Amino acid sequence: MQKIVERLNPLNDFLFLKYMGEKGDEEQLLSFLNAVLEKDGVKPLRSVEILENKTFSAEIIGDKTSILDVRAVTDSGVRVNIEVQLRNIGSMDRRSLFYWSREYSRGIEAGQDYTKLPRVIAINIVNFEFLEIEAFHTCFHLWEDHHRLMLTDALEIHFIDMVKFRRCPEKDIYSNALHRWLSFMDKDTAKETIKEVTAMDTGIQKAQEKIQYVSNDRDALHAYLLREMALSDYTSGVNFHRREGLKEGLQKGIQKGLRKGMKEGKKEGMKEGMKEGMKEGLRKSQELFVLNSRRKGFSLELIRDITELSESEILEILKQSGL
């Protein structure tokens, strides 16, 4: 397999799960959690147990609506849920509350006393501007409106905004652990900085080793690319070109029906046009993915496996675009 030229995106949620949410990833997860939760008067976590997710099929990985979250429980019994969300699909506040409540309810069995319900910390890493303040890291609890009284510490929700972090004029990777981690997670961080933060933190070093493993493992890399397709430009391209293809197909169908001059003919023409439009949309989306993947250095073999196009079809697409 041809070596991938660009660095894999650490915020791809499948990849995040691979280096932060599998058994054996406890050191890097503990390092990251302590970086997020660090504040005056709070003791660092001593250990964490990862609650593994189910086995992910190609269908789940390829479904952009699937949630690939990291779940864990600390040595004091606090449950943690971490989600990476690259696109603003709306209602992020309610979405986070929903997944917090799901984790909260998992902490008690039927018939148990409510005192057994756990404290739950939800951490949302988002790649879009969500809140109307400039801080890139925010933390929410349940407070009384007038007297600044916390109802309970059972709910704690963090938002980490990567867009605002990138805007920070000065990133203190030398004394701020969270700055180190977020610099590592930013795909566009300079190679020299990645080397520095990796050398400073053994947790980050472990995460980098897992990312390197994925880049060299055919099956894991295939899953990573499928997830990229579901979450990034490929998905946008598929939707756009399908819409454009469907629009074009409908126009052809209407014209064909009008030429027949009969109502039934118009219906048949529109039906045929819709089929043509869908085919055209799929073809254009495949072309888009082939071109983008080749520019990033992906091998012909890998592109063929993902798109299910033949090698000759891929070469023809590249030839027509001068690649």
ZADO-1210 file (C-alpha; in nm, 4 decimals, padded with zeros to 6 digits):
<atoms>
<atom x="00.0000" y="00.0000" z="00.0000" code="MET" pos="1"/>
<atom x="00.1293" y="00.3443" z="-00.0865" code="GLN" pos="2"/>
<atom x="00.2181" y="00.5445" z="00.2216" code="LYS" pos="3"/>
<atom x="-00.0299" y="00.8182" z="00.3127" code="ILE" pos="4"/>
<atom x="00.1330" y="01.1569" z="00.2520" code="VAL" pos="5"/>
<atom x="-00.0770" y="01.3714" z="00.4875" code="GLU" pos="6"/>
<atom x="-00.1136" y="01.3277" z="00.8609" code="ARG" pos="7"/>
<atom x="-00.4314" y="01.1466" z="00.9575" code="LEU" pos="8"/>
<atom x="-00.6913" y="01.3713" z="01.1183" code="ASN" pos="9"/>
<atom x="-00.6873" y="01.3076" z="01.4978" code="PRO" pos="10"/>
<atom x="-01.0418" y="01.4513" z="01.5191" code="LEU" pos="11"/>
<atom x="-01.1848" y="01.1847" z="01.2918" code="ASN" pos="12"/>
<atom x="-01.4057" y="01.0210" z="01.5580" code="ASP" pos="13"/>
<atom x="-01.3146" y="00.6667" z="01.4517" code="PHE" pos="14"/>
<atom x="-00.9456" y="00.7505" z="01.4886" code="LEU" pos="15"/>
<atom x="-01.0145" y="00.9327" z="01.8180" code="PHE" pos="16"/>
<atom x="-01.1816" y="00.6169" z="01.9445" code="LEU" pos="17"/>
<atom x="-00.8807" y="00.4096" z="01.8353" code="LYS" pos="18"/>
<atom x="-00.6240" y="00.6133" z="02.0283" code="TYR" pos="19"/>
<atom x="-00.8397" y="00.7202" z="02.3230" code="MET" pos="20"/>
<atom x="-01.1204" y="00.4701" z="02.3770" code="GLY" pos="21"/>
<atom x="-00.9898" y="00.1124" z="02.3523" code="GLU" pos="22"/>
<atom x="-00.8557" y="-00.1137" z="02.6222" code="LYS" pos="23"/>
<atom x="-00.4892" y="-00.0248" z="02.6549" code="GLY" pos="24"/>
<atom x="-00.5518" y="00.3471" z="02.5924" code="ASP" pos="25"/>
<atom x="-00.5901" y="00.4289" z="02.9620" code="GLU" pos="26"/>
<atom x="-00.2667" y="00.6292" z="02.9892" code="GLU" pos="27"/>
<atom x="-00.3539" y="00.8725" z="02.7132" code="GLN" pos="28"/>
<atom x="-00.7196" y="00.9007" z="02.8215" code="LEU" pos="29"/>
<atom x="-00.6143" y="00.9742" z="03.1806" code="LEU" pos="30"/>
<atom x="-00.3711" y="01.2394" z="03.0584" code="SER" pos="31"/>
<atom x="-00.6377" y="01.4059" z="02.8438" code="PHE" pos="32"/>
<atom x="-00.9050" y="01.3988" z="03.1156" code="LEU" pos="33"/>
<atom x="-00.6713" y="01.5546" z="03.3699" code="ASN" pos="34"/>
<atom x="-00.5871" y="01.8254" z="03.1157" code="ALA" pos="35"/>
<atom x="-00.9577" y="01.9029" z="03.0625" code="VAL" pos="36"/>
<atom x="-01.0616" y="01.8824" z="03.4279" code="LEU" pos="37"/>
<atom x="-00.7619" y="02.0604" z="03.5784" code="GLU" pos="38"/>
<atom x="-00.8522" y="02.3515" z="03.8068" code="LYS" pos="39"/>
<atom x="-00.7560" y="02.4857" z="04.1474" code="ASP" pos="40"/>
<atom x="-00.8454" y="02.2612" z="04.4360" code="GLY" pos="41"/>
<atom x="-00.9264" y="01.9579" z="04.2223" code="VAL" pos="42"/>
<atom x="-00.7016" y="01.6561" z="04.2596" code="LYS" pos="43"/>
<atom x="-00.5901" y="01.4830" z="03.9383" code="PRO" pos="44"/>
<atom x="-00.7568" y="01.1545" z="03.8508" code="LEU" pos="45"/>
<atom x="-00.5437" y="00.8567" z="03.9493" code="ARG" pos="46"/>
<atom x="-00.6863" y="00.5948" z="03.7165" code="SER" pos="47"/>
<atom x="-00.9574" y="00.5358" z="03.4615" code="VAL" pos="48"/>
<atom x="-01.1325" y="00.2279" z="03.3242" code="GLU" pos="49"/>
<atom x="-01.2383" y="00.2351" z="02.9598" code="ILE" pos="50"/>
<atom x="-01.5870" y="00.1021" z="02.8859" code="LEU" pos="51"/>
<atom x="-01.5422" y="-00.0390" z="02.5389" code="GLU" pos="52"/>
<atom x="-01.8002" y="00.0253" z="02.2706" code="ASN" pos="53"/>
<atom x="-01.9512" y="-00.2493" z="02.0590" code="LYS" pos="54"/>
<atom x="-01.7681" y="-00.3798" z="01.7563" code="THR" pos="55"/>
<atom x="-01.8111" y="-00.1343" z="01.4711" code="PHE" pos="56"/>
<atom x="-01.9197" y="-00.2659" z="01.1336" code="SER" pos="57"/>
<atom x="-01.8522" y="-00.0950" z="00.8012" code="ALA" pos="58"/>
<atom x="-02.2190" y="00.0109" z="00.7955" code="GLU" pos="59"/>
<atom x="-02.1883" y="00.1890" z="01.1313" code="ILE" pos="60"/>
<atom x="-01.8577" y="00.3528" z="01.0425" code="ILE" pos="61"/>
<atom x="-01.9960" y="00.4686" z="00.7075" code="GLY" pos="62"/>
<atom x="-02.3113" y="00.6140" z="00.8629" code="ASP" pos="63"/>
<atom x="-02.2515" y="00.9832" z="00.9368" code="LYS" pos="64"/>
<atom x="-02.5255" y="00.9743" z="01.2036" code="THR" pos="65"/>
<atom x="-02.3505" y="00.7055" z="01.4094" code="SER" pos="66"/>
<atom x="-02.2018" y="00.8171" z="01.7409" code="ILE" pos="67"/>
<atom x="-01.8496" y="00.6874" z="01.7982" code="LEU" pos="68"/>
<atom x="-01.7980" y="00.8127" z="02.1536" code="ASP" pos="69"/>
<atom x="-01.5436" y="00.7297" z="02.4232" code="VAL" pos="70"/>
<atom x="-01.6886" y="00.6001" z="02.7504" code="ARG" pos="71"/>
<atom x="-01.5029" y="00.5491" z="03.0755" code="ALA" pos="72"/>
<atom x="-01.5346" y="00.5434" z="03.4541" code="VAL" pos="73"/>
<atom x="-01.2808" y="00.6957" z="03.6931" code="THR" pos="74"/>
<atom x="-01.1385" y="00.5450" z="04.0106" code="ASP" pos="75"/>
<atom x="-01.3959" y="00.7441" z="04.2143" code="SER" pos="76"/>
<atom x="-01.6895" y="00.6103" z="04.0095" code="GLY" pos="77"/>
<atom x="-01.7449" y="00.9187" z="03.7928" code="VAL" pos="78"/>
<atom x="-01.8630" y="00.8236" z="03.4453" code="ARG" pos="79"/>
<atom x="-01.7194" y="01.0087" z="03.1455" code="VAL" pos="80"/>
<atom x="-01.8490" y="01.0386" z="02.7909" code="ASN" pos="81"/>
<atom x="-01.6427" y="01.2094" z="02.5188" code="ILE" pos="82"/>
<atom x="-01.7825" y="01.2931" z="02.1770" code="GLU" pos="83"/>
<atom x="-01.6127" y="01.4566" z="01.8789" code="VAL" pos="84"/>
<atom x="-01.8463" y="01.6549" z="01.6529" code="GLN" pos="85"/>
<atom x="-01.6907" y="01.8094" z="01.3420" code="LEU" pos="86"/>
<atom x="-02.0067" y="01.9501" z="01.1836" code="ARG" pos="87"/>
<atom x="-02.2729" y="02.1717" z="01.3303" code="ASN" pos="88"/>
<atom x="-02.5885" y="01.9666" z="01.2849" code="ILE" pos="89"/>
<atom x="-02.7867" y="02.1886" z="01.5197" code="GLY" pos="90"/>
<atom x="-02.9195" y="02.1563" z="01.8779" code="SER" pos="91"/>
<atom x="-02.5755" y="02.0717" z="02.0181" code="MET" pos="92"/>
<atom x="-02.6896" y="02.1739" z="02.3668" code="ASP" pos="93"/>
<atom x="-02.9862" y="01.9344" z="02.3685" code="ARG" pos="94"/>
<atom x="-02.7856" y="01.6642" z="02.1980" code="ARG" pos="95"/>
<atom x="-02.5223" y="01.6821" z="02.4699" code="SER" pos="96"/>
<atom x="-02.7879" y="01.6694" z="02.7424" code="LEU" pos="97"/>
<atom x="-02.9395" y="01.3628" z="02.5785" code="PHE" pos="98"/>
<atom x="-02.6114" y="01.1715" z="02.5732" code="TYR" pos="99"/>
<atom x="-02.5319" y="01.2885" z="02.9254" code="TRP" pos="100"/>
<atom x="-02.8697" y="01.1539" z="03.0444" code="SER" pos="101"/>
<atom x="-02.8106" y="00.8246" z="02.8649" code="ARG" pos="102"/>
<atom x="-02.4826" y="00.7778" z="03.0491" code="GLU" pos="103"/>
<atom x="-02.6402" y="00.8929" z="03.3758" code="TYR" pos="104"/>
<atom x="-02.9202" y="00.6352" z="03.3543" code="SER" pos="105"/>
<atom x="-02.6727" y="00.3591" z="03.2728" code="ARG" pos="106"/>
<atom x="-02.5181" y="00.4050" z="03.6150" code="GLY" pos="107"/>
<atom x="-02.8095" y="00.2566" z="03.8060" code="ILE" pos="108"/>
<atom x="-02.9966" y="-00.0731" z="03.7870" code="GLU" pos="109"/>
<atom x="-03.3712" y="-00.1167" z="03.8330" code="ALA" pos="110"/>
<atom x="-03.4654" y="-00.1132" z="04.1997" code="GLY" pos="111"/>
<atom x="-03.1461" y="00.0565" z="04.3212" code="GLN" pos="112"/>
<atom x="-03.1549" y="00.3661" z="04.5387" code="ASP" pos="113"/>
<atom x="-03.1176" y="00.7003" z="04.3593" code="TYR" pos="114"/>
<atom x="-02.8103" y="00.7698" z="04.5715" code="THR" pos="115"/>
<atom x="-02.6359" y="00.5133" z="04.3493" code="LYS" pos="116"/>
<atom x="-02.6745" y="00.7362" z="04.0452" code="LEU" pos="117"/>
<atom x="-02.3278" y="00.8451" z="03.9356" code="PRO" pos="118"/>
<atom x="-02.1749" y="01.1792" z="03.8649" code="ARG" pos="119"/>
<atom x="-02.1397" y="01.2107" z="03.4861" code="VAL" pos="120"/>
<atom x="-01.9008" y="01.4344" z="03.2930" code="ILE" pos="121"/>
<atom x="-01.9721" y="01.4911" z="02.9240" code="ALA" pos="122"/>
<atom x="-01.6951" y="01.6365" z="02.7084" code="ILE" pos="123"/>
<atom x="-01.7810" y="01.7660" z="02.3619" code="ASN" pos="124"/>
<atom x="-01.4964" y="01.8473" z="02.1233" code="ILE" pos="125"/>
<atom x="-01.6506" y="02.0546" z="01.8453" code="VAL" pos="126"/>
<atom x="-01.5009" y="02.1907" z="01.5252" code="ASN" pos="127"/>
<atom x="-01.7420" y="02.4822" z="01.4902" code="PHE" pos="128"/>
<atom x="-01.8335" y="02.7915" z="01.6907" code="GLU" pos="129"/>
<atom x="-02.1176" y="02.6978" z="01.9202" code="PHE" pos="130"/>
<atom x="-02.1302" y="02.9458" z="02.2105" code="LEU" pos="131"/>
<atom x="-02.1332" y="03.3259" z="02.1916" code="GLU" pos="132"/>
<atom x="-01.8216" y="03.3762" z="02.4016" code="ILE" pos="133"/>
<atom x="-01.4595" y="03.3736" z="02.2925" code="GLU" pos="134"/>
<atom x="-01.3367" y="03.1122" z="02.5426" code="ALA" pos="135"/>
<atom x="-01.2526" y="02.7859" z="02.3690" code="PHE" pos="136"/>
<atom x="-01.3167" y="02.5767" z="02.6827" code="HIS" pos="137"/>
<atom x="-01.6423" y="02.6112" z="02.8753" code="THR" pos="138"/>
<atom x="-01.7907" y="02.4045" z="03.1578" code="CYS" pos="139"/>
<atom x="-02.1564" y="02.3915" z="03.2695" code="PHE" pos="140"/>
<atom x="-02.3336" y="02.2769" z="03.5880" code="HIS" pos="141"/>
<atom x="-02.6835" y="02.3226" z="03.7333" code="LEU" pos="142"/>
<atom x="-02.6971" y="02.6561" z="03.9164" code="TRP" pos="143"/>
<atom x="-02.9707" y="02.8515" z="04.0969" code="GLU" pos="144"/>
<atom x="-03.0437" y="03.1668" z="03.8983" code="ASP" pos="145"/>
<atom x="-03.0128" y="03.4324" z="04.1713" code="HIS" pos="146"/>
<atom x="-02.7901" y="03.3010" z="04.4499" code="HIS" pos="147"/>
<atom x="-02.5126" y="03.1154" z="04.2665" code="ARG" pos="148"/>
<atom x="-02.5969" y="02.7871" z="04.4349" code="LEU" pos="149"/>
<atom x="-02.5165" y="02.4578" z="04.2625" code="MET" pos="150"/>
<atom x="-02.8031" y="02.2098" z="04.2743" code="LEU" pos="151"/>
<atom x="-02.5822" y="01.9037" z="04.2214" code="THR" pos="152"/>
<atom x="-02.2427" y="01.8154" z="04.0824" code="ASP" pos="153"/>
<atom x="-02.3943" y="01.5099" z="03.9097" code="ALA" pos="154"/>
<atom x="-02.4078" y="01.7049" z="03.5829" code="LEU" pos="155"/>
<atom x="-02.0948" y="01.8516" z="03.4283" code="GLU" pos="156"/>
<atom x="-02.0777" y="01.9321" z="03.0564" code="ILE" pos="157"/>
<atom x="-01.7692" y="02.0644" z="02.8796" code="HIS" pos="158"/>
<atom x="-01.7414" y="02.2158" z="02.5337" code="PHE" pos="159"/>
<atom x="-01.4027" y="02.2431" z="02.3679" code="ILE" pos="160"/>
<atom x="-01.4193" y="02.4615" z="02.0573" code="ASP" pos="161"/>
<atom x="-01.1325" y="02.3843" z="01.8192" code="MET" pos="162"/>
<atom x="-01.2098" y="02.6863" z="01.5990" code="VAL" pos="163"/>
<atom x="-01.1630" y="02.9254" z="01.8913" code="LYS" pos="164"/>
<atom x="-00.8569" y="02.7368" z="02.0123" code="PHE" pos="165"/>
<atom x="-00.6922" y="02.7838" z="01.6739" code="ARG" pos="166"/>
<atom x="-00.7562" y="03.1583" z="01.7078" code="ARG" pos="167"/>
<atom x="-00.5703" y="03.1802" z="02.0376" code="CYS" pos="168"/>
<atom x="-00.2797" y="03.4189" z="01.9763" code="PRO" pos="169"/>
<atom x="-00.0524" y="03.2318" z="02.2151" code="GLU" pos="170"/>
<atom x="-00.0700" y="02.8593" z="02.2781" code="LYS" pos="171"/>
<atom x="00.1199" y="02.7614" z="02.5896" code="ASP" pos="172"/>
<atom x="00.2239" y="02.4066" z="02.5131" code="ILE" pos="173"/>
<atom x="00.5017" y="02.4199" z="02.7736" code="TYR" pos="174"/>
<atom x="00.2932" y="02.4701" z="03.0869" code="SER" pos="175"/>
<atom x="-00.0656" y="02.4035" z="02.9778" code="ASN" pos="176"/>
<atom x="-00.1535" y="02.0364" z="02.9281" code="ALA" pos="177"/>
<atom x="-00.4819" y="02.1093" z="02.7499" code="LEU" pos="178"/>
<atom x="-00.3033" y="02.3358" z="02.5011" code="HIS" pos="179"/>
<atom x="-00.0647" y="02.0483" z="02.4311" code="ARG" pos="180"/>
<atom x="-00.3455" y="01.8017" z="02.3692" code="TRP" pos="181"/>
<atom x="-00.5499" y="02.0338" z="02.1482" code="LEU" pos="182"/>
<atom x="-00.2411" y="02.1247" z="01.9469" code="SER" pos="183"/>
<atom x="-00.1855" y="01.7525" z="01.8942" code="PHE" pos="184"/>
<atom x="-00.5492" y="01.7023" z="01.7883" code="MET" pos="185"/>
<atom x="-00.5363" y="01.9832" z="01.5322" code="ASP" pos="186"/>
<atom x="-00.4496" y="01.8258" z="01.1983" code="LYS" pos="187"/>
<atom x="-00.2862" y="02.1473" z="01.0759" code="ASP" pos="188"/>
<atom x="-00.0449" y="02.1909" z="01.3666" code="THR" pos="189"/>
<atom x="00.3145" y="02.2229" z="01.2460" code="ALA" pos="190"/>
<atom x="00.5223" y="01.9036" z="01.2484" code="LYS" pos="191"/>
<atom x="00.7778" y="02.0651" z="01.4779" code="GLU" pos="192"/>
<atom x="00.5074" y="02.1401" z="01.7368" code="THR" pos="193"/>
<atom x="00.3731" y="01.7841" z="01.7133" code="ILE" pos="194"/>
<atom x="00.7221" y="01.6546" z="01.7887" code="LYS" pos="195"/>
<atom x="00.7496" y="01.8883" z="02.0877" code="GLU" pos="196"/>
<atom x="00.4178" y="01.7984" z="02.2502" code="VAL" pos="197"/>
<atom x="00.4788" y="01.4286" z="02.1856" code="THR" pos="198"/>
<atom x="00.8111" y="01.4492" z="02.3647" code="ALA" pos="199"/>
<atom x="00.6581" y="01.6378" z="02.6602" code="MET" pos="200"/>
<atom x="00.3700" y="01.4026" z="02.7405" code="ASP" pos="201"/>
<atom x="00.3825" y="01.0226" z="02.7457" code="THR" pos="202"/>
<atom x="00.0049" y="01.0163" z="02.6994" code="GLY" pos="203"/>
<atom x="00.0341" y="01.2101" z="02.3749" code="ILE" pos="204"/>
<atom x="00.3222" y="00.9862" z="02.2725" code="GLN" pos="205"/>
<atom x="00.0998" y="00.6800" z="02.3211" code="LYS" pos="206"/>
<atom x="-00.1760" y="00.8457" z="02.1164" code="ALA" pos="207"/>
<atom x="00.0707" y="00.9201" z="01.8363" code="GLN" pos="208"/>
<atom x="00.1806" y="00.5553" z="01.8363" code="GLU" pos="209"/>
<atom x="-00.1811" y="00.4414" z="01.7947" code="LYS" pos="210"/>
<atom x="-00.2323" y="00.6838" z="01.5062" code="ILE" pos="211"/>
<atom x="00.0813" y="00.5484" z="01.3422" code="GLN" pos="212"/>
<atom x="-00.0545" y="00.1972" z="01.3868" code="TYR" pos="213"/>
<atom x="-00.3778" y="00.2922" z="01.2096" code="VAL" pos="214"/>
<atom x="-00.1865" y="00.4508" z="00.9214" code="SER" pos="215"/>
<atom x="00.0070" y="00.1260" z="00.8716" code="ASN" pos="216"/>
<atom x="-00.2811" y="-00.1195" z="00.9205" code="ASP" pos="217"/>
<atom x="-00.4855" y="-00.1829" z="00.6083" code="ARG" pos="218"/>
<atom x="-00.8176" y="-00.2641" z="00.7785" code="ASP" pos="219"/>
<atom x="-00.7939" y="00.0196" z="01.0303" code="ALA" pos="220"/>
<atom x="-00.6942" y="00.2679" z="00.7601" code="LEU" pos="221"/>
<atom x="-00.9839" y="00.1507" z="00.5436" code="HIS" pos="222"/>
<atom x="-01.2251" y="00.2156" z="00.8330" code="ALA" pos="223"/>
<atom x="-01.0694" y="00.5585" z="00.8928" code="TYR" pos="224"/>
<atom x="-01.1196" y="00.6526" z="00.5279" code="LEU" pos="225"/>
<atom x="-01.4791" y="00.5288" z="00.5309" code="LEU" pos="226"/>
<atom x="-01.5433" y="00.7531" z="00.8292" code="ARG" pos="227"/>
<atom x="-01.3777" y="01.0463" z="00.6539" code="GLU" pos="228"/>
<atom x="-01.6099" y="00.9858" z="00.3608" code="MET" pos="229"/>
<atom x="-01.9119" y="00.9893" z="00.5906" code="ALA" pos="230"/>
<atom x="-01.8144" y="01.3010" z="00.7828" code="LEU" pos="231"/>
<atom x="-01.6212" y="01.5306" z="00.5551" code="SER" pos="232"/>
<atom x="-01.6039" y="01.6669" z="00.2030" code="ASP" pos="233"/>
<atom x="-01.7070" y="01.3409" z="00.0390" code="TYR" pos="234"/>
<atom x="-02.0431" y="01.3479" z="00.2158" code="THR" pos="235"/>
<atom x="-02.0958" y="01.7090" z="00.1118" code="SER" pos="236"/>
<atom x="-01.9969" y="01.6191" z="-00.2413" code="GLY" pos="237"/>
<atom x="-02.2311" y="01.3212" z="-00.2554" code="VAL" pos="238"/>
<atom x="-02.5245" y="01.5251" z="-00.1312" code="ASN" pos="239"/>
<atom x="-02.4489" y="01.8187" z="-00.3593" code="PHE" pos="240"/>
<atom x="-02.3952" y="01.6122" z="-00.6719" code="HIS" pos="241"/>
<atom x="-02.6940" y="01.3907" z="-00.6013" code="ARG" pos="242"/>
<atom x="-02.9100" y="01.6995" z="-00.5712" code="ARG" pos="243"/>
<atom x="-02.7637" y="01.8455" z="-00.8884" code="GLU" pos="244"/>
<atom x="-02.7937" y="01.5145" z="-01.0697" code="GLY" pos="245"/>
<atom x="-03.1520" y="01.4682" z="-00.9543" code="LEU" pos="246"/>
<atom x="-03.2361" y="01.8221" z="-01.0606" code="LYS" pos="247"/>
<atom x="-03.0846" y="01.7638" z="-01.4034" code="GLU" pos="248"/>
<atom x="-03.2581" y="01.4301" z="-01.4337" code="GLY" pos="249"/>
<atom x="-03.5951" y="01.5766" z="-01.3443" code="LEU" pos="250"/>
<atom x="-03.5539" y="01.8430" z="-01.6085" code="GLN" pos="251"/>
<atom x="-03.4745" y="01.5768" z="-01.8666" code="LYS" pos="252"/>
<atom x="-03.7756" y="01.3750" z="-01.7563" code="GLY" pos="253"/>
<atom x="-04.0140" y="01.6671" z="-01.7817" code="ILE" pos="254"/>
<atom x="-03.8841" y="01.7569" z="-02.1260" code="GLN" pos="255"/>
<atom x="-03.9212" y="01.3976" z="-02.2379" code="LYS" pos="256"/>
<atom x="-04.2751" y="01.3807" z="-02.1016" code="GLY" pos="257"/>
<atom x="-04.3717" y="01.7053" z="-02.2716" code="LEU" pos="258"/>
<atom x="-04.2424" y="01.5757" z="-02.6016" code="ARG" pos="259"/>
<atom x="-04.4665" y="01.2741" z="-02.5701" code="LYS" pos="260"/>
<atom x="-04.7529" y="01.5163" z="-02.5251" code="GLY" pos="261"/>
<atom x="-04.9446" y="01.2911" z="-02.2899" code="MET" pos="262"/>
<atom x="-04.9890" y="01.2925" z="-01.9141" code="LYS" pos="263"/>
<atom x="-04.8723" y="00.9349" z="-01.8799" code="GLU" pos="264"/>
<atom x="-04.5735" y="01.0119" z="-02.0938" code="GLY" pos="265"/>
<atom x="-04.4751" y="01.2974" z="-01.8652" code="LYS" pos="266"/>
<atom x="-04.4895" y="01.0705" z="-01.5601" code="LYS" pos="267"/>
<atom x="-04.2774" y="00.8063" z="-01.7303" code="GLU" pos="268"/>
<atom x="-04.0313" y="01.0679" z="-01.8463" code="GLY" pos="269"/>
<atom x="-03.9941" y="01.2111" z="-01.4972" code="MET" pos="270"/>
<atom x="-03.9456" y="00.8626" z="-01.3526" code="LYS" pos="271"/>
<atom x="-03.6760" y="00.7833" z="-01.6065" code="GLU" pos="272"/>
<atom x="-03.5161" y="01.1237" z="-01.5533" code="GLY" pos="273"/>
<atom x="-03.4958" y="01.0700" z="-01.1774" code="MET" pos="274"/>
<atom x="-03.3138" y="00.7414" z="-01.2333" code="LYS" pos="275"/>
<atom x="-03.0713" y="00.9106" z="-01.4690" code="GLU" pos="276"/>
<atom x="-03.0190" y="01.1898" z="-01.2181" code="GLY" pos="277"/>
<atom x="-02.9372" y="00.9541" z="-00.9336" code="MET" pos="278"/>
<atom x="-02.6880" y="00.7681" z="-01.1508" code="LYS" pos="279"/>
<atom x="-02.5282" y="01.0958" z="-01.2564" code="GLU" pos="280"/>
<atom x="-02.5065" y="01.2126" z="-00.8954" code="GLY" pos="281"/>
<atom x="-02.3393" y="00.8906" z="-00.7831" code="LEU" pos="282"/>
<atom x="-02.0915" y="00.9074" z="-01.0721" code="ARG" pos="283"/>
<atom x="-01.9958" y="01.2656" z="-00.9890" code="LYS" pos="284"/>
<atom x="-01.9547" y="01.1889" z="-00.6186" code="SER" pos="285"/>
<atom x="-01.7262" y="00.8949" z="-00.6999" code="GLN" pos="286"/>
<atom x="-01.5177" y="01.1166" z="-00.9278" code="GLU" pos="287"/>
<atom x="-01.4883" y="01.3778" z="-00.6524" code="LEU" pos="288"/>
<atom x="-01.3684" y="01.1220" z="-00.3991" code="PHE" pos="289"/>
<atom x="-01.1183" y="00.9650" z="-00.6425" code="VAL" pos="290"/>
<atom x="-00.9620" y="01.3045" z="-00.7205" code="LEU" pos="291"/>
<atom x="-00.9462" y="01.4207" z="-00.3568" code="ASN" pos="292"/>
<atom x="-00.8058" y="01.0879" z="-00.2367" code="SER" pos="293"/>
<atom x="-00.5387" y="01.0755" z="-00.5057" code="ARG" pos="294"/>
<atom x="-00.4282" y="01.4307" z="-00.4267" code="ARG" pos="295"/>
<atom x="-00.3833" y="01.3228" z="-00.0643" code="LYS" pos="296"/>
<atom x="-00.1589" y="01.0359" z="-00.1733" code="GLY" pos="297"/>
<atom x="-00.3953" y="00.7402" z="-00.1321" code="PHE" pos="298"/>
<atom x="-00.3049" y="00.4364" z="-00.3380" code="SER" pos="299"/>
<atom x="-00.5102" y="00.3198" z="-00.6383" code="LEU" pos="300"/>
<atom x="-00.5736" y="-00.0072" z="-00.4588" code="GLU" pos="301"/>
<atom x="-00.7208" y="00.1645" z="-00.1539" code="LEU" pos="302"/>
<atom x="-00.9373" y="00.3948" z="-00.3663" code="ILE" pos="303"/>
<atom x="-01.0625" y="00.0944" z="-00.5612" code="ARG" pos="304"/>
<atom x="-01.1576" y="-00.0919" z="-00.2427" code="ASP" pos="305"/>
<atom x="-01.3582" y="00.2017" z="-00.1078" code="ILE" pos="306"/>
<atom x="-01.5328" y="00.3209" z="-00.4253" code="THR" pos="307"/>
<atom x="-01.5723" y="-00.0280" z="-00.5792" code="GLU" pos="308"/>
<atom x="-01.4653" y="00.1191" z="-00.9132" code="LEU" pos="309"/>
<atom x="-01.2309" y="-00.0773" z="-01.1331" code="SER" pos="310"/>
<atom x="-00.8704" y="00.0345" z="-01.1645" code="GLU" pos="311"/>
<atom x="-00.9270" y="00.1258" z="-01.5285" code="SER" pos="312"/>
<atom x="-01.2249" y="00.3471" z="-01.4309" code="GLU" pos="313"/>
<atom x="-01.0150" y="00.5207" z="-01.1658" code="ILE" pos="314"/>
<atom x="-00.7296" y="00.5782" z="-01.4097" code="LEU" pos="315"/>
<atom x="-00.9710" y="00.7214" z="-01.6650" code="GLU" pos="316"/>
<atom x="-01.1060" y="00.9697" z="-01.4078" code="ILE" pos="317"/>
<atom x="-00.7516" y="01.0726" z="-01.3156" code="LEU" pos="318"/>
<atom x="-00.6540" y="01.1021" z="-01.6826" code="LYS" pos="319"/>
<atom x="-00.9497" y="01.3307" z="-01.7610" code="GLN" pos="320"/>
<atom x="-00.8463" y="01.5573" z="-01.4728" code="SER" pos="321"/>
<atom x="-00.4794" y="01.5576" z="-01.5661" code="GLY" pos="322"/>
<atom x="-00.3612" y="01.3640" z="-01.2603" code="LEU" pos="323"/>
</atoms>
